[in-house]
Amino acid sequence: MALPAPNLDDRGFAELVADATGVVRRHCPGWTDLTPSDPGVTLIEAFAFLVDQLFTRLNQVPDRLHVKFLDLIGVRLHPPTPARTDVTFWLSAPATAALVVPAGTEVGTQHTETVDPVVFSTETEAVALPCALIAVRTLGSADAGPATDRTTELRAGPVPAFSAVPRPGDAVLFGLDVAVPRGAVQLDLESRIDGVGVDPQQPPLVWEAYTGEEWLGCRVLRDETGGLNSDGAVVLDVPAEHRVALLDGLRAAWLRARVTDPAAGRPGYHATPTIAGAVACTVGVTSAAVHAELIGAEPLGTADGSPGQVFRVAAAPVPSGLGSPVVQTSSEDGWQDWTRVADFAGSTAADRHFLLDGYTGEVVFGPLVRLADGGTEQHGAVPGPGVAVRIRGHAVGGGAAGNVAAGTLTTLRSSIPFVAAVSNAAGARGGTDAETLDQARDRGALTLRTRGRAVTAEDYEALAREAVPEAARIRCVTAGEAGLPAATVKVLVVPDVPAENGRVRLADLVPSDEVLARLAGHLDTVRLIGTTVLVEPPRYRGVTVVARLVARPRRSPAAVREEALRTLTGYLSPLPGGGPDGAGWPFGRAVRVGEIHALLQRVSGVESVEDVRLYSANPVTGERGGETNRVEVDAHSLVFSFDHHVRVEAT
């Protein structure tokens, strides 16, 4: 059965006797002999025995019937969803030949005596391709023509990376002999400290790769140059779309470093850095990994030819969001594929359909339904007797435990030659636990009301949660709200993002394209005809708090400051756990300086709150507004903690 029927008796025989005895003591203080030999106690025990039997027979009936009813209308517990992240496999030496990291390679967190490791598996094959630098060019933002070739000039001496006074848009381009999609490319640079003025920890510089049509950003895995100002290596995670392309007359696989506007409060370049030498090589490869064990092909057993036959996978639950598993049956021509469906309502006797309950791991074939006239109707084909049945493409695992922080997947559990280490530059996200029975009860009422069709805002939110259970929050905005035209609905999605050191990046609060596409496709099948459905993340209003606190005696000001920052970031968070009620900051709720003052006063180790100032901020540009006592938030927007400043003084 998909939904387990609970045992709801929370009182047994002993508890009933104790409760009855307590009532006797309150109402009959003269009855003092409560030993087992007293006839009154014997009566209490006899009635307690009868009541215990009644509880077993009657008190379970409503909830058991509720569970059976949910099962009847097709409500199934949602299985867990797996977390995902990118992991980089570091080579023991720069690549000299193609190195393959096969799909299904397992990596995990460190194993300890008290904590089991969290294991991830790579979803696709990754190939580390050797590369070499063949060209260096520079491009000024004011140049109208092609980039200037510096390859020959670089062999003779240092060359400027940008214009004499770098401006946003200036770039230095590096041409590789081959494209290195998903490769970890290391550029060993000889540079001089001429690009004075920049913050070496946050230089106004972005690294990008050319796809033949556009430039895409590269994640910087390591930068020892401080913005091209010193000798060192820059290691880039090259996007999968990297291609060899013709650029200004030279065909190469291009990477570039481009000058950008410095962030608010950060200095820019006052002079250009110079490059005296450059070498490129491949030192690793990055692959997408998922918190699950990928199963190739698993035999389920042999069919007996009866309708509605049920098989069970070896391990459950089977997480959602990992493609569609395929059931296969043996035949004279090989293995035949069967298609997974949500139910058998539209299946005929000729359709090779099956149902997979991810929570229990049950594979169900089509049932035989008796009709009112006494006849029967087969919904879905049935494997014949003696036919072997197997399942391919499923996985085991998932859950919120997979939302690990960056830098924690450091153990290589599968042996791969010439791979020395593994790491994850970003935290894993998207993992959610399986649905509970109480959650299924709440969803059952909505399922019965919506009947698979979205009419009201609550319908859209309920059906959206079914499509993307890994989302942290979902809100529906209807026509007439937030300037939406008639017959238009907007569904706002907040992804479930793991906090690293109590902080969340704004970029992580934007759902992936895959999640948005999956949700949009599902809502398109349940919307009313003529309704336009938009799916996107909400807008975020940045909030900055500047505070001055006094620590209690013998308390470390640094520790109090960290706790205050952690409290502010957690409270002003759109994710569950934030906000005044712990459900995430409410949509449209303003932030008041008074509540921030009270929040900081409750921080452990704070003696007094001397000053609190509140500012609105643009989390994208970093621009900060003026001081205010109240930060207004649009009706369908959320707050985002941005660059708090807390000073703690000793008593």
N, C-alpha and C positions, 0 to 999 in steps of 0.2 A: 504494500500500500504506500502511496506517495506521501500521505500526511499521517504521521504517527498519532494514535489516539492517546492522550495523556491520562495518567492516573491522578485524579484531582482530589482524592481524600487526603487532607492535610492533618486529620486527627484519627488516631486509632483507638483501640480499646483502652490503653493506659491513659491517654489524654482525656478521654470521655469520663473515666472514673475520677481523675483528678479534678476536672471541671465541676462534676456533680458534687464531689466532696467539698469544694470551695463554696458552692452555693449553700450547702447544708450549714457550714460554719457561719455564714453571714446571716441566714434567716432563722436558724435554730441553734442559738448559742448554748442552749441547755443540753444538746446532744453532744456529749463529750467522748463517748466510746466509739471510735472510728476504726477499731481493729477489724481484721478480716472475720473474726468470730461473731461480730454483731450481726443480727438479722437484717438491720437496715443497710449495712454495707453489702450484704449478700444481694439485697434487692437492687442496690445501685449497680453492682457488677452485672446482674442479670439484664437490667435495662440497657446498660452500656454495650453489652454483647449484641442485643437486638438492634440498637441504634447503629452500631458499627456495620451490621449486615445491611441495614437500610441505606446507609451512606454508599456502600458498595454497589447496591442495586439501583438506587434512584438518583443520588446526587451527581453521578457521573453522566446521567442521560443527556441533559441539555448540551454540555460541551462535546460529548461524544457524537451526538446528532449533528452539532455544528460542524465538527470535523468531517463527518460523513457527507454532509451537505456540500461542503467546499470541494470534497473529492468528486461529488456528483456533477458539479458545474464546471469541473475541469481545472480547478485551482491547484497548481503544483508549486511546491517550495522552490524558489529560485536557487540554483547552485551558486557557489562562490565565483567571483571573477578574479582572474590572476593579474598581478601587478606586472608592469613592463618597464624595461629600461635598456639602455645601450651599455654593453660591456666591451672593453678594449683588451685585446690579447697582445701582450708585449713580447716581441721577439728577443731571443737571446743575443742576436747580432743583426745588423741591417740586412734586409732581404737581398739575396742574390738570385733567387729563383722563386717562382710562385709557390706560396704556402697556403694550403687549404685548411680551414677550420670547419669541420663538418657540422651540419645541422644536428641538434640534439646534444651538443657538447655541454656538459654541466659545470656550473660555477656556483660558489656559495659563500656564505659568511663564515667567520671563524667558528670552529666547534669548541665548546667549553664543557666542563664537567656538569654544569647546570643548565646550559642552553643548547638545544639542538640547532644545527645549521639551517639556514634558509637557502634552499637550492633553486637555482634558475637554470633553464635550458635555452640554448640558442635556437631560434625559429628557422633560420635559413643558413645556407652555406656561405661562408665568408672567405675571400681570397686576398692574401697580401701579395701585391705585385711590386717587384723592384722598380725603382725609378731613379732618374738622374736629372740634374739641372742642365738645360741646354741654352737658356736665354734669360737675360735680365733687362727690363725696360722700366723707364720712369715716365710719368704722365702728370703734368701740372693741370690744376683745375681751370686755368685760363687758356690752356693750349687748345687750339681748334683742330689741329692736325693729328696725325698718329702719334703713338708713344715713341719716345726716344730710345733707340737701342743702346744699351750700356754694356753689352756682353764683352766686346773687345776692349773697351775702355776700362772695364773692371779688372782685367788681367794686368793692366799697367799700374793701377793705383786706385785710391778711394774715389767713389762717385757719390754725388748727393742723391739721397733717396727721394726728396721732394723739391719744391721750389725753395728759393733762398729763405723766404718766410712762409712756411707751410700754411696752406689754407684748406678748408674742407673740400674734399674732392681730389686732392693730390694723391697719387698712388705710385707704388713700386710694384712691378709685375715680375713674377718668376714663372718661366716656362719649363715644364717637365717633358721628358721624351714620351711618356705614356700616361694615360689617365689612371688615377688610383682611387676609384670609388670606395668609400668607407675605409680607406686606408688612414693610418696614423703616419703622417709625413713629417719628418724632422728637417728643418732648415737650419744648418749651422752657419751662423753669420759672424763676420768680423766687422764690428761697428765701433764708432767713436762717439763720445759724449759731446756731440755738437747740437743735438736737438734739445737745447736747454729749455727749462720752464715746465715740463710735463711732470705729472705724478707718475713715477715708474710703476706703481701698483695699479693704476688706472689710467693708462695713456689714452689719448683720444684717437684710437686706432682700431679698425676692424679688419679681420682677415676674411677673404672671400674666395670662392672657386667658380670658374666659368663653366657653364653647361653647354655653350654653343649658342645660347639665346639670352641668358641672363646670368647675373652674378648672385650666388647664394652664399650665405654666411657659413663660416667654419667655426666650430667650437675650438677654442684655444685650450689644449690640454696642459701645456706648460709653456711659459715665456720667461726666459732668463735674460732677455735683452733690455727690459724696462722701457719698451717702446722704441726699439732699434737704437738704443743709446749705448749699448755695451756689447762686448763679445758674449756669445752664448747661443743657445738653441731655442727655436720656436717649434713646438710640436702641435700640429693641426689635425683635427678630426675632419677629414674631407667628406662632403656630402655624397650620397649615392649617385647623384645626377652628374658628377664630374665627367667631362668628355674631352677628347682631343678636338680642337676647333681652330679654324683659321682666324687669326687676329692680326690686323695690320700687316698682312703679307707673310706671316709666319705661322705654320701649323704646329701647335703644341698643346699640352694640357696646362692651362693657366691657373695660377694662384696670385693673389695680390693682397697687399696691405694698403688700406685707404684711410686717409685722415678724415676725421669726423668732427663735428662740433663738440667741444668738451662738455661734460656734464655740469650741471649747475654747481657753482662753487669750486670747480676744478680748473687748473690752469691748462692752457694750450701750448703748442710749440711756438717758441720765439725764434728758433733757427732750425734748419733742416739737419737731421742726422746724416751721417755718411756711412757707406758700406764699402769695405775693403776686400771682402771675399764672401762667397756663398757656395754652399754644397747642400744637396738634397738627397735624402734616402728614405726608405720606408722602414719604420721601426715597429709597426704593429698594424692591426686591423680591428675594426669595430663591427660588432654584430648585435642585432636586436635579440634580447633575451626575455623570457617570460617565466613567471614563478609557477612552474608546473613541470611535471615529467611527461615528455612526449612519448606516446606509445605508437609503435609502428603498426603492426597487425596482431590482433589478439583473437584466438579462436574462442567462440562462445558455446559451441556444442553442436548437436545434431538435431534437426527439426523432426517432429513426429507427424507433421501434416495437419495438426489441429488448428482451428482458428484461434486468434488471440494468444498464441504461445508467447511466453515471456522468457527472456534470457537476461543474465546479469553479468556485467563486466567484473573483472577480478578485483578492482579497487574503485571506490567512489569517494567523493563526488567527482563528476566530470564537469569541469568549470566551463562557463559560457565565454563567448568572445574569442574563441580559438578556431574559427572556421567551422565547417560543418562536417562532423564525422560521417563516414560512409559504411553501411552494412553491406556485406557481400555474401552471396551464396554460391556454392559450387555447381558447375554444370559441365556438360561434355565439351563446351567451347571455352572453358576457363571459369573465371569468377565474374558473376553478374552483380552490378551495383544496384543498391536500393536507395531511395531518396528519403531523407528525413522530413517529416511533416509535424505541424503542431497538434493536429488531431486527424481523425479519419472521416470527418463529416463529408468531405468532398471526394473521397477515394472510392474507386470502383474495384471490382474483383480482379481487374486486369492491371491495376496500378501497383508497382513494386514500391510500397511505402512502408516506413516504420516510424515508430515514436520512441524517442530516447528521453527518459527522465534523468536529467543531469544530477539531481539530488540523490536519488537512490542508485543510479547506474543501471536501471532496467531498460532493456530493449524489448519493445512490444510490437508484435505484428497484428494485422488487421483482425477485428472481431467479426463474429457472425451475429447479426441482429435479427430478433424475431419480430415480425410485423403483426399488426392488429388482426389481419385476416388469417393468421395462422402460418403464413409463409415466412421465409427467411431472406435476408439480404446480406451479402458479404461486402464489407468495407475494407478494401485493401487486399492485395494478393497474399497468399500464404505459402511459405516454402513447403515443398513436398516432403514426404517421409524419407528419412535417410539422407537428407541434404545437409552438408556441412555449412555452418554459419560462422562468420567472423566479422570483426569491426576494425576499421582502419581510420587513422587520422584523429584519434581522440587523445586526451591528456588527463592527468590526474594531478590535483593540487589546487592552488589558488587560495585566496583569503587575504585579510588585512595584514597578516604577518609578513606578506611580501613587500609592503611599502617600506623598504629599507632606505637608509640615508646614503648619500654619496660617499664613495670610498670604502664601503663595507663589503662589497663582493670581491674578495681578495684571494679566495681559495679556488684553485683549478682542480676540479674533481675528475676530469677526464684527461688522460695523458695524451699530449700532442707534442711531437718532436719539434724542437727549436722554439717552443713557446716557454718563456721564463716566468711570466707573471700575468695577472689579470686584474682589472680594476673597473669601477663604474664611476664616470665623471659626474653623473647626475643621479639623484635619488630615484628609486622606482615609484611608480604611481599607478593608480587604477585598481588596486586590490581591495576587494570587499568580501566580507564573510557571507556565508549562506544565509538565506532568509530564515527567520525564526517563525514558530507557529503563531505567535501573537501578531507578527507582521502580516502573515498570510490571512489571518482573520480580518484584519483591517482592510486588506486589499480585496478580500472576498466580497464585501459589501459594494465596493466601487466596481468590481468586475461585473457583478449582477446588475448594477445600475447602468453602466456604460454599454454592456453587451458588445464590446469591441468597437464602439463608435465614439468619437470625440465630439461633444457638443458644447459643454461648459468648460470653463477654465480648469476646474477640478478634474474633468475627464482627461484633458490634455496632460495634466501633471501626472495623473495616475498611469496613463498609458505610456508616457515618456519614461517613468521609472521602470516599467517592465522592459522597455527596449534598452535602456542604459542603466542597469542597476549599480554600475560603478560610479555614477555621478553622486556628488555629495548633496547637492541641492538643485531643485528644478522649480521654476516659477513661470507661469503663463500670463502673458499680457494680452488682453483682448482688444478688439476694435474700439476706438474712442479713447483709449488710454495711451499716454506717451506719444500722441500724435499719429497713432496707427489709423490708416484708412479703413473704410468699411470692408467687411468680409476678409479681414486679415488678423492673424494670430501670430504672436511672437513667443517662442519658448526659450527661456534663458537657462543656461546650463552652467553650473559651478562644478568643476571636476573635484574629485577627492584627491587632495595633494598632500603628501607627507611633508611635515615641517622639519627642517634641518636646523638644529640649535634653536628651535622655537620660531624660526623665520620661514616665510614663504616668498618665493619670487613671483612678481607679477606675471611673468611669462608663463609660469606653471598654472596659473589660474585661467588660462585659455584652453578649452578642450581641444583635443587633437582633431585633425580633419576626419579621421576614421570614425570617431565617436559622433561628430556632428553629422556626417553623411549617413551613418547607421540610424541615428534618431530621425533625421529628416525623411529617410526612406520609409521607416515604420509609420510615422505620423501621416505620411502621404497616403497610406493605405487605409487609415481610419478616419480621416477628416471628412467633413461634409463636402459635397460637390459645390464648387464655386468658392471654397475657402482657400486662401493663400496662407501657408504656414512658413514662418521664418524661424530658423534655429541659429542661435548665436550665444556668445557669453554675455553676461551683464556688463554694464559700465561700472568702473570703480573710481571712487573719490578718495584720493590720498589724504591722509591725516597725519600731521606731524605734531608731536608733543615735545615741548621744551620745559624741563622741570628742574628745580633745585630742591634737594632733600637733605635732611640731617639724619645721620645714622645714630643708632642707639650706642651707648657706651660698650666698648669692647667688641663691637661688630665691625667687620672689614668694610670700608666704603666701597671697595671694588666689588665685593660679593653682593652688597646691597644694590649697587648699580646694575649688575647683571640680572638680579632678580626683578628689579623694577622694569628693565627693558623687556624681559621675558613676559612679565605680566601685561605690559602695555600691548606688546605684539599679539599675545594670545587673546586679549579682550577685544581689541579692534581688528578682529579677523572675520572674514566672511564664511569660514569653514565651521563645521560643528565643533563645539568646544569654546567658541568665541561668543561675544555678545553678553547681554545681561542675563539671559536664561540658558546659556550654554548650547543653543541650537544654531549658532552662527549669527553674525550681526544681522538684525532684521532689515529687510528691504525698506529703504526710504527713511530710516530712523536717523535723526540728527545726532551729532556728538556734542555734548555739553561739557564745558570746562569744569563744572561742579562735580559731575560724576567721575571725571578723570582725577580730580583732587581726592575724592573719597576712595577711589581705587588705589591710588598710590599710598594713601594713609594706611591701608590694610596690608601693604607689603611687609613681609617679615623683615625685621631689622630696621624699619623706618621709625625714627623718633618723632619727626615732624615734617610736614610738607611746607616749605617756605614760599615757593613760587611755582605756578603752573601756567604755561602759555600754550594756546591752541592755534594751529595754522592749517588751512587747507593747502593741498599740494597736488600738482599734476604728476602722477607716478611714472608717466612716460618721459616727459621732458625734464622733470625735476624742478620745475618752476614752483615757487612757494608764494602763496597769497599773504595778505596782511594778517596781523593778530586779530583773533575774534574770540568771543565767548561761546559761539555756537557754529559748528560746521554743518551747513545744510546738505542733505543728500537727496537726490531725485527719488521719486516714488519707487522706481524699479532699478535703483542702483545700490551698490554696497560700498562699504568702506574698506580701505587697505592701509595697513600700517606702513608709513614711509619715513625713514630717516629720523627716528626719535633721538633727542639729545637730553641726557640726564646727568646732572652733576650731583654728587653726594659728598657732603662735608662731614668730617668727624665731629663728635660732640666736644 
